[in-house]
Amino acid sequence: KMFLNGAGDDGEDDGADKDIQDDFEEIGDIDPAIQQQRVRLRAYTKIFGGLLLLLIFVDPTVSVLVELGARLGISPFYVAFLLVPPATCSGEVVAAYSFAGRRTRKSMTTSLCTLECAAIINNSLCLGILLVLVYVKSLAWKYSAQTIPVVVVELAIGMSVVKRSRLTLLDGLVVLALYPAALLLTWALQIGAGLD
């Protein structure tokens, strides 16, 4: 109850608490054990619904990206590198923009945490899946040029966030510049260094 009714930790009511109250209004007056059960059911339904949508749309999407790369004469990796992250992370970007638009300390912190978590989870999950597939299928390692930039960018963002208590617009622009820099690093490692 205190979490649902309280204001922000900095004394500002940024509207996020009202959003939470609205989401759980229908279960607010029932037993806490039943509340937890319904929240878990809602979470599992959304997770498995999202997984089902992923399974339905992933194969056609990959086919489109491969065909687009073939028609443009570009490696499908570069097409996917440019088009997939904005498409898959658009939800996090919209949520972060919405929180940041409230212009309170709590909402800005929530916005930054949303984006950091999305980046870390997406990169770590994709890299983990790649490593598991290489191990399980006994594949030859041909992904150095693609994985090195991912690790470098994760380390750069992680160090910038850990070392600073206040981020500026310049910090944001540097982080934004890491996206094309990672693409250039991948290209340089493939063409210049001859890595797979």
N, C-alpha and C positions, 0 to 999 in steps of 0.2 A: 504493500500500500504506500509506504513512504517513497519508494522509487517512482510509482505512478503519479503521486501527488506533489512531489518535491520540485523545487526550481533548480536551475543550473547550479553547479558547484561554485560559480563565481557570483551568485546572487542574482543572476539575470534569468528571467523566464523567456526562453527563446522560442517557445511554441512547440518544441520537440516533445515535451512532456504531455501536452494536449494531444498530439498525434498518437502517442503511445496509449493514452486513455481512450481515444476513439477506437483504436485497433482492438482493444480488449474490453470495450464497454459491455459487450454481450455476455462476458463471463466474469464480470467484476464482483458479483454478489453471490458466487457459489463457493463451495469448499475449495481451499487451496490445492488439495490433491487432485481434484477434478480439473481445476484450472491448468495445472501442470500437464495433465493427460491431454487436454484439448490443445494446449500450445504445442506439445510434441506432435500430436496428430496433424495439426496444421503445418508444422515444419516439415514433417516427413512427406506429407502430401505434396508440398511445394518442391521438395528436393526430388522426389521420384517423378513428379510431373515434368520438371525441368530436364531430368535425365531422359525421359521418354522423348521429349521434344528434341533433345540433342541427338539421340539415336535416329530419329526420323530425318533430321535435316543435315547431319554432318556429311554423309556420303555425297548427296547432291552438291553441297557447298564445295567440297574438295574437288569434285569433278569440274565444277564451274571455274574454280581457281586454276586448275591444271589446263583447261581449255583456253582460258584467258591468257595464261602465260605462253601457251603454244601459238596462239594467234598473234600475240605481240612480239614473239621471238625472245621472251624473257624467261629466265628460270622460274618455275612455279614457287620456289622458295622466296624470291624477292616479291612476287605478287602477294603471296600470303603474308610476308613480313609487313607489307604496307597496308593491306586491306583488313586482315583479320583482327589485329588488336583494337583498332577503333570500333569495329563492329561488335566484338565480344565484350568490350569494356564500356560501352556507351551507357549502360545502366549505372555503373559506378560513377561515371563522369556526371551524369544528370543528378544523381543523389548528392554527390559532393558539391555541385554547383548550387543545388537547392539549400543545402546546409550553409554554405559559405555566404549565400545571399542574405542570411539573417544578420550577419555582421556582429556576432557576439563571440566572445572568447571560446565558449563551449562549442558553438556551432562550427567555428573555424577549425578547432581541434578535431571535431568529429569528421569534418570534410577531409582534412589531411590524413587522418587515420584510415578513412574509407579508401582513399586512393593508394596509400602505402600498403594496406592489407591486400587490396586487389592485385597490385603489382607483384608483391611477394608470393601470394598464393598462386597466381597464374604462372609466373616464371618457375617457381619451385615445383608445382604440380606437373607442368609440361616437361621440365627437365627430369623429374623423377620417373614419369611414364616412359620417357625415352630411355633412361638407364635400365629400367625394368625390362623393356622390350629388347634392348641389346643383350641383356643377360639371359633372359628366358629363351629367346630365339637364336642365341649364339651368333649374333650378327657381327660383322666386322665393323670396327669403330671408324666411321667416316664423317663425324659430326663436330670435329674440333673447331672449325671455322664458324660454326653456328653457335656452339655452346660457350666459347670463350667470351664473346661480346655480352651474352646474357649474364654471365657471372660477373664480368667487369662492371656492367651497369648496376646490377644488384648491390655490389660492394660500394660503388660510388654513391648511390642513393642512400644506402644504409649508413655510411660514414657521415654524409652531409646531414642526415636527420639526427643522428646520435650526438654529433659534436656541437650542434647549434640548438639553442633554446628558442631562438626567434628566426623565422625564415622571411625573406624579403622577396620582392618581385624579381630581383636579379637571380636569386636562388631558384625560383620557379622557371625562369628562362633557361638557366643552365640545365636543369633537369629535363626540360622540354627539348633542349638541344641534344641530349643523350640519345634520343630516338633515332634521328638521322645519323648520329655519330656511330651508333651500334651497327647500322646498315653499312656505313662506309668501312668500319672495322671488319665486318664480315667479308665484304668485297675484297679488302686489302689482304686479309688472311688467305682467301681463296686464290686470288690472282697473284699478289705479290709474294706471299710466303709459300704458296703451293700446298696449303693444308686442304684436307678433304672437307 
